[in-house]
Amino acid sequence: VEIHYDEEGSCNAYTTVDVPAGSPLLICYANPYNPSALFAKYGFLDENAPATFCKIMDIIPSTENRNLGLSFSRMLFYHENGGISEEVFDVLLFEHLSGEWQTQKDFYNACMNGDVDTKAAYHQQYLGDVMGRLKKHVDTFLIELDKLDEKAASKDIETHTRIPKIMAHNAFVREAFIRVKQNSIDPVVGYE
């Protein structure tokens, strides 16, 4: 669809391809795997989103880690089953290997060349380190969500009308993080 404005300021939308009569025209407002961005930009929450960005924000972007999946739409925690996207593991392992340049390079090349066996061997070798990092991140983020909800609950919702939506968003993210912790992290790392 192309959007055009006429001299009177009216907005007109034209299809750029043939569309059969009666077919719906749809627009995607945001990536369905990042309900936080949708909420921040448009003010509503898609509670049916299958996943949420894992919220790991302390990685300095590089060409290599972007190629491995450093992205809001690829580093995901799955809401329903607590799964973790492959990109989370790849990016975290790449960062973990930053002090071992040759090993990091070999891991990166295995990922880029589709060498599944070599990539799996690296993941197995460093599983404890990566899962430990994930556990710390998830535990810390859950504590932070609790603090934010505590702060929000102390506000007057007549004055701060978005608080119920913010708390609903936080609840959605919390559910995903708890499922990740229970189903993907704690069985590997333990329940400390």
Protein Blocks (a to p, Z undefined) as FASTA:
>chain_A
ZZdddfkopacdddfbdcdehiacdddfbdfklmklmmmmnopacfkbfbdcehiakbcc
dfklmmnopafklmccdfklopacfklmmmmmmmmmmmmmmlmmmmmmmmmnopaklmmm
mmmmmmmmmmmmmmmmmmmmmmmmmmmmmmmmmpcfklmmmlmmmmmmmmmmmmmmmmmm
mmmmmmmnopZZ
